[in-house]
Amino acid sequence: MKQAKDQGWITPLWRILLVAVLSAGLMTPAQAGFREQAKRIHDRLAGVPPSDTVLQQMEDAINPALPGTANDAAVIAMNNANFYNVTLKNFAAPWTNRDQSVFVPLNDYIATVIGMVRDDAPFNTLLSADLTYVGSSGPAPSAANNDHYAQLEANNVNLRDELTDVAQSSISGIPPSATAGIMTSRAASEAFFIAGTNRAMFRFTLLNHMCNDMEQVHDPKLPTDRIRQDVSRSPGGDSRLFLNNCVGCHTGMDPMAQAFAYYNYNDVSGRLEYSGVGPGLGGTVQPKYFNNDLNFPQGFRTPDDAWENRWRKGQNAYLGFDQSLPGSGSGAKSLGDELGNSVAFASCQVRKVFRAVCLRDPENAADRARADQMTTDFMTTFGYRMKDVFAETAVYCMGQ
């Protein structure tokens, strides 16, 4: 009877202790071994399991007792064709359409992002370079359709080896000085220069490449003299709506979207049209800039493609525009330089890579500190090389 009594008291106690021990173990995440870390890096970057040979090479690189570094392991993983055909394609695809869908065909915008990453091209030129990437097979690249890229994808070509850089102007037919990287790609033109008032190109460039939508940069304190005629100053008969809502977006957007005054996507011809002689050299402002000009005839009537960045002062100065640049200019290329050399642009690329590789946003103090450091490195020691950002991010997340 004494034994039964002891068992009746001891058993629940041991159960409590056992649960406590197990819980403590679960609360402390175990650091993955070198092999597990190597596999995680490869899975996150290439999206497919590595071969045994590649896995061993990556494991050896991570092992501090052997020559090599964890970054070398990431470079090995990025040599896999799936990093380009799948990971980078899915990375860039949402930027090319208004729905931000990944389910779109390969196009010149996506191919240019893939090629620039592969070639370590300075990514701060993404919005300004006279550059596009094409394949060596299929129909010739055309400014009027996407057949060339659709065929590359249909043939499942290896984009790592297939893509070649060419001057965008040689395909689009617009002056080299009027090209602006992916902003003047055919895919972006079809999505953001069609109809409307060309504000869509500015808004989606801000959203996709500076990680801010108009609500985040709303500033009603800036001057209103560059707000176009189509914006009613008394929407619904209530001027308070304009003064407290509309004005905050248009004070910054309209002076910069003027850079696109000579651009239009013709959905009949399927081509980007440019009606200027060259940036700052005059031309014919696209008629869309005068849509609904009777809403407020006293408003700003666009005369040319001269733009001004008024966010350099006030609450949006945190976007970190390069003070060595003038903050104004003519045409899309110089605006692309202004946006692409900002701290916000660099930070946005790092955040997007972090989300793609770590499968989460930088959510805690350690994440944010690492993202901030990578942003600084991206602009300085990395020389705007995106592969370095992918490698550093993969290494940061490899043990989690």
C-alpha positions in Angstrom: 0.0 0.0 0.0 2.9 2.4 0.7 4.3 1.8 -2.8 1.0 2.6 -4.4 0.7 5.8 -2.3 4.3 6.9 -3.3 3.5 6.2 -7.0 0.3 8.2 -6.7 2.2 11.2 -5.5 5.5 10.9 -7.5 4.0 10.3 -11.0 2.2 13.7 -11.3 5.3 15.5 -10.1 7.5 13.8 -12.7 4.9 14.6 -15.3 5.1 18.3 -14.4 8.9 18.3 -14.4 9.0 16.5 -17.8 6.6 19.0 -19.4 8.7 21.9 -18.0 11.9 20.4 -19.4 10.3 19.7 -22.8 8.8 23.2 -22.9 12.1 24.8 -22.2 13.7 22.8 -25.0 11.0 24.0 -27.4 11.3 27.6 -26.4 15.1 27.6 -27.3 15.5 27.1 -31.1 18.3 24.8 -32.0 20.9 26.0 -34.4 20.9 24.0 -37.6 24.0 22.1 -38.5 26.2 23.0 -41.5 24.4 20.5 -43.8 20.9 21.8 -42.8 22.1 25.3 -43.2 23.5 24.6 -46.6 20.2 23.0 -47.7 18.2 25.9 -46.4 20.3 28.4 -48.4 19.8 26.4 -51.5 16.1 25.9 -51.0 15.5 29.6 -50.4 17.6 30.8 -53.3 17.0 28.1 -56.0 13.7 26.7 -54.8 14.8 23.2 -55.5 16.9 20.6 -53.5 20.6 20.6 -54.3 22.4 17.6 -55.6 24.6 15.6 -53.2 27.7 17.1 -54.8 26.5 20.7 -54.5 25.2 20.2 -51.0 28.6 18.9 -49.9 30.4 21.9 -51.5 28.0 24.3 -49.7 28.4 22.4 -46.4 32.2 22.6 -46.7 32.0 26.4 -47.5 29.9 27.0 -44.3 32.2 24.9 -42.1 34.6 27.4 -40.5 37.2 24.7 -40.1 37.5 24.5 -43.9 38.4 27.2 -46.6 35.4 29.3 -47.7 32.6 31.2 -46.2 28.8 30.9 -46.0 28.6 33.6 -48.7 30.5 31.2 -51.0 27.7 28.7 -50.3 25.1 31.2 -51.4 27.0 31.9 -54.6 27.0 28.2 -55.4 23.2 28.1 -54.9 22.7 31.1 -57.1 24.5 29.3 -59.9 21.5 27.0 -60.2 19.4 27.9 -63.2 16.3 27.9 -61.1 17.5 31.0 -59.3 17.1 32.9 -62.5 14.2 31.0 -64.2 12.0 30.8 -61.1 13.2 32.8 -58.1 14.1 36.0 -59.9 11.2 35.7 -62.3 8.7 35.5 -59.5 10.6 38.2 -57.6 10.2 40.7 -60.5 6.9 39.7 -62.0 4.6 41.6 -59.6 6.3 44.9 -60.4 5.2 44.6 -64.1 1.4 44.8 -63.7 -1.2 46.8 -61.8 -2.6 43.7 -60.1 0.9 42.9 -58.7 0.4 39.3 -59.9 3.2 36.8 -60.2 1.2 35.0 -62.9 2.4 36.9 -65.9 4.4 35.8 -68.9 8.1 36.5 -69.1 8.6 40.0 -70.6 11.3 42.6 -71.2 10.9 44.1 -67.7 11.4 40.8 -65.9 14.2 39.7 -68.3 16.1 43.0 -67.6 15.9 42.5 -63.8 17.1 38.9 -64.2 20.0 40.0 -66.5 21.1 42.9 -64.3 21.2 40.6 -61.2 23.1 38.0 -63.1 25.7 40.5 -64.5 26.1 42.4 -61.2 25.0 45.5 -63.1 24.5 48.5 -60.6 20.9 48.1 -59.7 20.5 51.9 -59.0 20.4 52.2 -62.8 17.3 50.1 -63.0 15.2 53.2 -63.5 17.5 55.1 -65.9 19.7 52.8 -68.1 19.3 52.4 -71.9 19.3 48.7 -71.3 17.2 45.6 -71.9 17.9 41.9 -72.1 17.0 39.6 -74.9 17.4 35.9 -75.8 19.3 34.4 -78.7 16.4 32.3 -80.0 12.8 32.6 -81.1 11.2 35.6 -82.8 13.2 38.8 -82.9 12.5 41.2 -80.0 9.9 43.7 -81.0 8.6 47.0 -79.6 5.1 46.0 -80.7 4.6 42.6 -79.0 5.9 40.2 -76.3 6.3 37.2 -78.6 10.1 37.0 -78.2 9.9 36.6 -74.4 6.8 34.4 -74.5 8.6 32.0 -76.8 11.7 31.9 -74.5 9.5 30.9 -71.7 7.5 28.4 -73.7 10.8 26.7 -74.7 11.9 26.7 -71.0 15.3 28.2 -72.0 18.0 28.6 -69.3 17.8 32.3 -68.7 21.1 32.2 -66.8 22.9 31.4 -70.0 20.4 32.7 -72.6 20.0 36.4 -71.9 22.2 39.1 -73.5 22.1 42.9 -72.8 21.4 45.3 -75.7 20.5 49.0 -75.9 16.8 49.4 -75.1 16.6 52.2 -77.7 17.7 49.9 -80.4 14.4 48.0 -80.0 12.0 50.6 -78.8 13.0 53.2 -81.4 13.0 56.1 -78.9 16.1 58.3 -78.3 18.7 56.8 -76.0 18.4 60.0 -73.8 14.6 59.2 -73.4 15.1 55.7 -72.1 14.6 55.1 -68.4 15.4 51.5 -67.6 12.4 49.4 -66.8 10.1 52.4 -66.7 10.3 52.6 -70.5 10.2 48.8 -71.0 7.4 47.6 -73.1 5.8 45.7 -70.2 5.8 48.7 -67.9 4.6 51.0 -70.7 1.7 48.7 -71.4 0.7 48.6 -67.7 1.4 52.1 -66.6 1.5 54.5 -69.6 -1.7 53.3 -71.1 -4.6 55.8 -71.1 -4.9 57.7 -67.8 -2.7 60.6 -67.0 0.7 58.9 -66.6 0.4 59.2 -62.8 0.2 55.4 -62.6 3.8 55.1 -63.8 4.9 57.3 -60.9 2.7 55.7 -58.3 3.7 52.1 -59.2 7.4 53.0 -59.5 7.1 54.5 -56.0 5.3 51.4 -54.7 7.5 48.8 -56.3 10.9 50.3 -56.0 10.7 52.6 -53.0 8.2 50.5 -51.0 5.9 53.4 -50.3 2.4 54.1 -51.7 1.0 57.6 -51.9 -0.6 57.4 -48.5 2.8 57.0 -46.9 4.2 60.2 -48.6 1.0 62.3 -48.2 2.2 65.9 -47.5 -0.4 68.7 -47.6 2.1 71.3 -46.6 3.9 71.6 -49.9 3.0 74.3 -52.5 0.1 73.5 -54.8 1.2 75.5 -57.9 2.1 72.4 -59.9 -1.2 70.5 -59.4 -2.8 69.9 -62.7 -6.1 71.2 -64.0 -7.9 67.8 -63.8 -7.8 67.8 -60.0 -10.9 69.5 -58.7 -10.3 72.0 -55.9 -13.8 71.3 -54.5 -14.6 67.6 -55.1 -18.3 67.1 -54.3 -18.5 70.8 -53.7 -16.4 70.6 -50.5 -13.0 72.2 -50.7 -12.0 70.6 -47.4 -11.6 67.3 -49.2 -9.0 68.8 -51.6 -7.2 70.7 -48.8 -7.0 67.7 -46.4 -6.8 64.7 -48.8 -6.2 65.3 -52.5 -3.6 68.0 -52.1 -1.2 65.8 -50.0 -0.6 63.4 -52.8 -0.6 65.8 -55.8 1.8 68.3 -54.4 4.6 65.8 -54.6 3.4 63.5 -57.4 2.4 66.0 -60.1 5.7 67.9 -60.3 7.6 64.6 -60.7 5.1 62.9 -63.0 5.6 65.7 -65.4 8.8 63.9 -66.4 6.5 61.5 -68.4 4.8 64.2 -70.4 6.0 62.9 -73.8 5.2 59.2 -73.2 2.2 57.1 -74.1 1.4 53.5 -74.7 -0.6 52.9 -77.9 -2.8 49.9 -77.3 -3.5 49.6 -81.1 0.1 49.5 -82.3 1.3 47.9 -79.0 4.2 50.3 -78.8 5.5 52.9 -76.5 5.2 56.3 -78.2 7.6 59.2 -77.4 6.5 62.7 -78.7 9.6 64.6 -77.6 12.8 65.7 -79.3 14.8 64.7 -76.2 14.7 65.6 -72.5 14.6 69.3 -72.1 14.6 69.8 -75.9 10.9 70.3 -76.4 8.2 68.2 -78.0 4.4 67.7 -77.9 2.9 67.0 -74.5 0.7 64.0 -74.7 -3.0 65.0 -74.8 -3.8 62.8 -71.8 -2.1 65.5 -69.6 -5.0 67.8 -70.5 -7.8 65.4 -69.7 -10.6 67.0 -67.7 -8.8 70.4 -67.8 -12.0 72.2 -67.1 -12.2 70.7 -63.6 -10.0 73.6 -62.5 -8.9 75.7 -65.5 -6.7 77.9 -63.2 -4.6 74.8 -62.4 -1.2 73.9 -63.8 -1.1 73.2 -67.5 1.8 71.0 -68.4 4.1 72.8 -70.9 7.0 70.3 -71.2 8.8 67.4 -69.4 10.5 69.4 -66.7 10.2 67.9 -63.2 11.0 68.9 -59.7 11.3 66.8 -56.5 9.6 68.7 -53.7 10.0 65.8 -51.3 13.6 66.7 -50.7 12.2 69.1 -48.0 9.6 68.5 -45.3 8.4 65.2 -43.9 9.5 63.1 -46.9 13.1 64.1 -46.7 13.6 60.8 -44.8 13.5 59.1 -48.3 17.1 60.1 -48.5 17.6 61.6 -51.9 21.2 62.0 -53.1 22.3 65.6 -52.3 24.8 65.5 -55.1 22.0 65.4 -57.6 20.1 68.6 -58.5 16.6 67.4 -57.5 15.1 68.5 -60.8 15.5 67.9 -64.5 13.7 66.9 -67.7 12.4 63.6 -68.8 12.1 60.1 -67.3 15.9 59.2 -67.3 16.9 62.0 -64.9 13.9 61.2 -62.7 15.0 57.6 -62.6 18.4 58.8 -61.5 16.8 60.8 -58.7 14.7 57.9 -57.4 17.3 55.1 -58.0 20.0 56.8 -56.0 17.8 57.4 -52.9 18.2 55.6 -49.6 14.5 54.5 -49.9 15.2 52.8 -53.2 18.2 50.8 -51.7 16.2 50.0 -48.6 13.3 48.8 -50.6 15.4 46.3 -52.6 16.8 44.9 -49.4 13.4 44.5 -47.8 12.0 42.8 -50.9 15.0 40.3 -51.0 14.5 39.7 -47.2 10.9 38.9 -47.8 11.7 36.6 -50.7 14.5 34.7 -49.0 13.6 34.7 -45.3 9.8 34.4 -46.1 9.0 37.3 -43.8 9.5 41.0 -43.4 12.2 42.3 -41.1 10.0 41.9 -38.0 12.2 42.2 -34.9 15.1 44.4 -33.8 17.8 42.0 -35.1 16.1 41.7 -38.5 15.7 45.5 -38.8 19.3 46.1 -37.8 20.6 43.6 -40.3 18.4 45.0 -43.1 19.7 48.5 -42.3 23.3 47.4 -42.4 22.6 45.6 -45.7 21.1 48.8 -47.1 24.2 50.7 -46.3 26.4 47.9 -47.7 24.3 47.7 -50.9 24.9 51.4 -51.5 28.6 51.3 -50.7 30.7 48.1 -50.5 28.3 46.0 -52.6 28.3 48.6 -55.4 24.5 48.1 -55.9 25.1 44.4 -56.7 21.8 42.5 -56.0 23.5 39.1 -55.8 25.4 40.3 -52.7 22.1 41.2 -51.1 20.6 37.8 -51.9 23.7 36.0 -50.5 23.9 38.1 -47.3 20.2 37.6 -46.6 20.3 33.8 -47.2 23.2 33.5 -44.8 21.4 35.6 -42.2 18.4 33.2 -42.4 20.2 30.0 -42.9 20.1 28.9 -39.3 16.5 29.7 -38.5 
